[in-house]
Amino acid sequence: MSNFIFSINATFPIFLVILLGWFLKHIGLITDEFAEVANKYVFKVSLPVLLFRDIATTSILKDMNIQFVAFCFIATFIMFTICYIFARIYCKDKNMVGAFAQASARGSAAVLGIAFVENICGNSGMAPLMIVSAVPLFNIYSVVILTVCGRDSKKGKEGIKKAFFNILKNPIIIGIVVGVPFSLLSVNIPTIPMKTINYIAQTATPVALIAIGAGFNTNEALAKIKPAVVASVIKLVILPAIFLPLAIMFGFNSSEIIAILIMVGAPTTISCYIMAKNMENDEVLSSNVIVLTTLLSSVTLTLWVFVLKSLGYIG
């Protein structure tokens, strides 16, 4: 019951802030122009700064477990590949492929990861290492998929060249790449710039959530509810059902298994909407999946924890 209450406390406020954005737009306090600018701000400024901070302040080399890192790395690649192939087959509207694949595979590991592991295991355990192993790949694969599947993508050599340069200049990728040397060299960022970075990073989630709510169109959302439900089931049920048995087979401990559960079974991250919106993909489908997985994850995560505890795989 305590795990269920924790999950509710972790996920329901996200839904409420999205609802606030919708309400403020509904009463005219927020305009379409505000939502558009907010999306660009999160994509180009606060989200890259957030990822830089998370990477730069996590020691990649501390408590290094090569087998665990390799598992997270390979599982992330397989997860995105499965979701992309399925999206190509399932989505009749090919403009939905990139958004569907990203939303199905990419969870809120960095936001919920450490807090959830600490709640169950008493400390952060392997969550930081999972985040360093998986989250940069989440973003890299997302940029690749969204670039290839974007509405303005072009075929042939020109399209490949454009995709390559889009990846190189993507603010998300830049934030991650700049953060890696700080992590590897254990660079201590001075107080003043660190506080500034924190202030900017802390705006990413609330501004993105309000922008999602403000841009939420009920009619468009209902028209795409079926693919959103399918993507949500993949994210919260099917992927954990595939990768948790593999994690158990490899003999990972409680902290590692919970970190992997967060990696594969956490609700879809709000970054999916921001990236889909700014990279000419289906932002409506992305917002649908975010809302659905956020609401349902309090139940699914709790059920997965209950199953793992009942079978004796976590303490």
C-alpha positions as CSV (number, residue, x, y, z in Angstrom):
1,M,0.0,0.0,0.0
2,S,2.9,2.4,0.8
3,N,4.3,1.8,-2.7
4,F,1.0,2.6,-4.2
5,I,0.7,5.8,-2.2
6,F,4.2,6.8,-3.2
7,S,3.5,6.2,-6.9
8,I,0.3,8.3,-6.6
9,N,2.3,11.1,-5.0
10,A,4.9,10.9,-7.7
11,T,2.7,10.8,-10.7
12,F,-0.6,12.5,-9.9
13,P,0.9,16.0,-9.4
14,I,2.3,15.8,-12.9
15,F,-1.3,15.2,-14.2
16,L,-2.6,18.1,-12.1
17,V,-0.1,20.6,-13.6
18,I,-1.0,19.4,-17.1
19,L,-4.6,20.0,-16.1
20,L,-3.7,23.5,-14.8
21,G,-2.2,24.3,-18.2
22,W,-5.4,23.2,-20.0
23,F,-7.5,25.3,-17.6
24,L,-5.4,28.4,-17.9
25,K,-5.7,28.2,-21.7
26,H,-9.4,27.5,-21.4
27,I,-10.0,30.7,-19.4
28,G,-7.8,32.7,-21.7
29,L,-4.9,33.3,-19.3
30,I,-2.5,31.4,-21.6
31,T,-2.4,31.9,-25.4
32,D,-1.3,29.6,-28.2
33,E,1.7,31.9,-28.7
34,F,2.7,31.4,-25.0
35,A,2.6,27.6,-25.4
36,E,4.7,27.8,-28.5
37,V,7.4,30.0,-26.9
38,A,7.3,27.8,-23.8
39,N,7.9,24.7,-25.9
40,K,10.9,26.3,-27.6
41,Y,12.3,27.5,-24.3
42,V,12.1,24.0,-22.8
43,F,13.6,22.3,-25.9
44,K,16.4,24.8,-26.4
45,V,17.3,26.0,-22.9
46,S,15.9,24.3,-19.8
47,L,15.8,20.7,-20.9
48,P,19.5,20.7,-22.2
49,V,20.6,22.4,-19.0
50,L,18.7,19.8,-16.9
51,L,20.4,16.9,-18.8
52,F,23.8,18.6,-18.5
53,R,23.3,19.0,-14.7
54,D,22.1,15.4,-14.2
55,I,25.1,14.0,-16.2
56,A,27.7,16.4,-14.8
57,T,26.7,15.7,-11.2
58,T,26.6,11.9,-11.5
59,S,29.9,10.0,-11.3
60,I,30.0,7.6,-14.3
61,L,33.0,5.8,-12.9
62,K,31.8,5.4,-9.3
63,D,30.6,1.9,-8.4
64,M,30.9,0.9,-12.1
65,N,29.2,-2.4,-12.9
66,I,30.1,-3.3,-16.4
67,Q,27.4,-6.0,-16.7
68,F,24.7,-3.7,-15.5
69,V,25.8,-0.8,-17.7
70,A,26.0,-3.2,-20.7
71,F,22.5,-4.5,-19.9
72,C,21.0,-1.0,-19.7
73,F,22.8,0.0,-22.9
74,I,21.7,-3.0,-24.9
75,A,18.2,-3.1,-23.5
76,T,17.7,0.5,-24.5
77,F,18.8,-0.2,-28.0
78,I,16.5,-3.2,-28.3
79,M,13.6,-1.4,-26.7
80,F,13.7,1.5,-29.2
81,T,14.3,-0.9,-32.1
82,I,11.2,-3.0,-31.2
83,C,9.0,0.0,-30.7
84,Y,10.2,1.6,-34.0
85,I,9.6,-1.6,-36.0
86,F,6.2,-2.1,-34.4
87,A,5.3,1.6,-35.1
88,R,6.2,1.2,-38.7
89,I,3.9,-1.8,-39.0
90,Y,1.0,-0.6,-36.7
91,C,0.7,3.1,-37.6
92,K,-1.3,3.6,-40.8
93,D,-0.6,7.3,-40.6
94,K,3.2,7.4,-41.1
95,N,3.4,10.9,-39.5
96,M,2.7,9.1,-36.2
97,V,5.6,6.6,-36.4
98,G,8.3,8.8,-34.7
99,A,6.1,10.0,-31.9
100,F,4.6,6.5,-31.3
101,A,8.0,4.8,-31.2
102,Q,9.5,7.5,-28.9
103,A,6.6,7.6,-26.5
104,S,6.4,3.8,-26.3
105,A,10.1,3.4,-25.4
106,R,11.2,6.5,-23.5
107,G,10.3,6.6,-19.8
108,S,10.8,9.2,-17.1
109,A,13.8,7.5,-15.7
110,A,15.7,10.7,-14.6
111,V,12.6,12.3,-13.0
112,L,11.2,9.2,-11.1
113,G,14.3,6.9,-11.1
114,I,16.3,7.9,-8.0
115,A,13.2,8.8,-5.9
116,F,11.5,5.5,-6.6
117,V,14.6,3.4,-5.9
118,E,15.3,5.3,-2.6
119,N,11.7,4.7,-1.5
120,I,12.0,1.0,-2.0
121,C,15.7,0.3,-1.3
122,G,16.5,3.0,1.2
123,N,19.2,4.6,-1.0
124,S,19.7,5.5,-4.6
125,G,21.5,2.3,-5.3
126,M,22.1,1.7,-9.0
127,A,19.7,4.4,-10.3
128,P,22.3,7.0,-11.1
129,L,24.3,4.5,-13.1
130,M,21.2,3.4,-14.9
131,I,20.4,7.0,-15.7
132,V,23.9,7.7,-17.1
133,S,23.7,4.4,-19.1
134,A,20.3,4.8,-20.5
135,V,19.1,8.4,-20.5
136,P,21.7,9.8,-23.0
137,L,20.7,6.9,-25.3
138,F,17.0,7.7,-24.8
139,N,17.7,11.2,-26.2
140,I,20.0,10.1,-29.0
141,Y,17.7,7.4,-30.3
142,S,14.7,9.8,-30.0
143,V,16.5,12.5,-32.0
144,V,17.4,9.9,-34.7
145,I,13.8,8.5,-34.9
146,L,12.1,11.9,-34.8
147,T,14.5,13.3,-37.5
148,V,13.9,10.4,-39.8
149,C,10.2,10.3,-39.2
150,G,9.5,14.1,-39.1
151,R,6.9,15.7,-41.4
152,D,9.6,17.6,-43.3
153,S,12.1,14.7,-43.6
154,K,13.4,14.0,-47.0
155,K,14.5,10.7,-48.6
156,G,17.9,9.8,-50.0
157,K,21.3,11.3,-49.3
158,E,19.9,14.7,-48.6
159,G,17.7,13.3,-45.9
160,I,20.6,11.4,-44.3
161,K,22.8,14.5,-44.4
162,K,20.1,16.6,-42.8
163,A,19.4,14.0,-40.1
164,F,23.1,13.8,-39.3
165,F,23.4,17.6,-38.9
166,N,20.1,17.8,-36.9
167,I,21.6,15.2,-34.5
168,L,24.8,17.2,-34.1
169,K,23.1,20.5,-33.4
170,N,20.2,19.2,-31.3
171,P,20.2,21.0,-28.0
172,I,19.4,17.8,-26.1
173,I,22.5,16.0,-27.5
174,I,24.7,19.1,-26.8
175,G,23.6,19.2,-23.2
176,I,24.5,15.5,-22.7
177,V,27.8,15.7,-24.5
178,V,28.9,18.8,-22.6
179,G,28.0,17.1,-19.3
180,V,30.1,13.9,-19.9
181,P,33.6,15.4,-19.3
182,F,32.4,17.0,-16.1
183,S,31.2,13.6,-14.9
184,L,34.3,11.6,-16.0
185,L,36.7,14.2,-14.5
186,S,34.5,14.7,-11.4
187,V,34.6,18.5,-11.9
188,N,33.0,20.4,-9.0
189,I,31.0,23.3,-10.4
190,P,31.3,26.4,-8.3
191,T,28.3,27.5,-6.2
192,I,27.1,30.5,-8.2
193,P,27.0,28.8,-11.6
194,M,25.6,25.6,-10.0
195,K,22.8,27.5,-8.4
196,T,22.1,29.3,-11.7
197,I,22.1,25.9,-13.5
198,N,19.7,24.5,-10.9
199,Y,17.3,27.4,-11.3
200,I,17.1,27.0,-15.0
201,A,16.9,23.2,-14.8
202,Q,14.0,23.4,-12.3
203,T,11.9,25.3,-14.9
204,A,12.0,22.4,-17.4
205,T,9.3,20.2,-15.9
206,P,6.7,22.7,-14.8
207,V,6.9,24.8,-17.9
208,A,6.8,21.7,-20.1
209,L,3.7,20.4,-18.3
210,I,1.8,23.7,-18.5
211,A,2.7,23.8,-22.2
212,I,1.4,20.3,-22.7
213,G,-1.9,21.2,-21.0
214,A,-2.2,24.5,-22.9
215,G,-1.7,22.7,-26.2
216,F,-4.0,19.8,-25.5
217,N,-6.9,19.6,-28.0
218,T,-9.7,17.3,-26.8
219,N,-11.0,16.6,-30.3
220,E,-7.6,15.7,-31.7
221,A,-6.8,13.7,-28.6
222,L,-9.9,11.6,-28.8
223,A,-9.2,10.9,-32.5
224,K,-5.9,9.4,-31.5
225,I,-6.9,7.6,-28.3
226,K,-6.5,4.1,-29.7
227,P,-2.8,4.4,-30.7
228,A,-2.2,6.2,-27.4
229,V,-3.6,3.3,-25.4
230,V,-1.5,0.8,-27.4
231,A,1.6,2.8,-26.8
232,S,0.8,3.1,-23.1
233,V,0.3,-0.7,-22.8
234,I,3.7,-1.3,-24.5
235,K,5.4,1.2,-22.2
236,L,3.9,0.1,-18.9
237,V,3.3,-3.6,-19.4
238,I,4.9,-5.3,-22.4
239,L,8.4,-3.8,-22.1
240,P,8.7,-4.7,-18.3
241,A,7.4,-8.2,-19.1
242,I,10.2,-8.6,-21.6
243,F,13.2,-7.1,-19.8
244,L,12.5,-7.9,-16.1
245,P,12.8,-11.7,-16.6
246,L,16.1,-11.0,-18.4
247,A,17.3,-8.9,-15.5
248,I,16.4,-11.6,-13.1
249,M,18.2,-14.2,-15.3
250,F,21.4,-12.1,-15.2
251,G,21.3,-12.2,-11.4
252,F,21.0,-8.5,-10.7
253,N,20.4,-7.5,-7.1
254,S,17.3,-5.6,-5.7
255,S,18.6,-2.1,-6.4
256,E,19.6,-3.0,-9.9
257,I,16.3,-4.7,-10.7
258,I,14.3,-1.7,-9.4
259,A,16.5,0.6,-11.5
260,I,15.8,-1.5,-14.6
261,L,12.1,-1.5,-13.8
262,I,12.2,2.3,-13.8
263,M,14.1,2.3,-17.1
264,V,11.6,0.1,-18.9
265,G,8.3,0.7,-17.1
266,A,8.2,4.4,-16.0
267,P,5.6,6.6,-17.5
268,T,6.5,8.4,-20.7
269,T,8.6,11.5,-20.1
270,I,7.4,14.9,-20.8
271,S,10.5,15.4,-23.0
272,C,8.7,13.3,-25.7
273,Y,6.1,16.0,-26.2
274,I,8.7,18.8,-26.3
275,M,10.9,17.0,-28.8
276,A,8.0,15.8,-31.0
277,K,6.6,19.3,-31.1
278,N,9.9,21.0,-32.0
279,M,11.0,18.3,-34.5
280,E,7.8,18.2,-36.6
281,N,6.3,15.0,-35.3
282,D,2.9,14.2,-33.8
283,E,2.8,16.1,-30.5
284,V,-0.9,15.3,-30.0
285,L,-0.2,11.6,-29.8
286,S,2.8,12.3,-27.5
287,S,0.7,14.3,-25.1
288,N,-1.9,11.6,-25.0
289,V,0.6,8.9,-24.1
290,I,2.2,11.1,-21.4
291,V,-1.2,11.7,-19.8
292,L,-2.3,8.0,-20.0
293,T,1.0,6.6,-18.7
294,T,1.2,9.1,-15.9
295,L,-2.2,8.2,-14.7
296,L,-1.8,4.4,-15.0
297,S,1.8,4.1,-13.9
298,S,0.9,4.5,-10.2
299,V,-1.0,1.2,-10.6
300,T,1.4,-0.7,-13.0
301,L,4.6,0.2,-11.1
302,T,3.0,-0.8,-7.8
303,L,1.9,-4.1,-9.4
304,W,5.4,-4.8,-10.8
305,V,7.0,-4.1,-7.4
306,F,4.4,-6.4,-5.7
307,V,5.1,-9.2,-8.2
308,L,8.9,-8.8,-7.7
309,K,8.6,-8.8,-3.9
310,S,6.2,-11.7,-3.9
311,L,8.7,-13.8,-6.0
312,G,11.6,-12.8,-3.7
313,Y,13.6,-10.9,-6.3
314,I,13.6,-7.6,-4.4
315,G,13.9,-7.1,-0.6
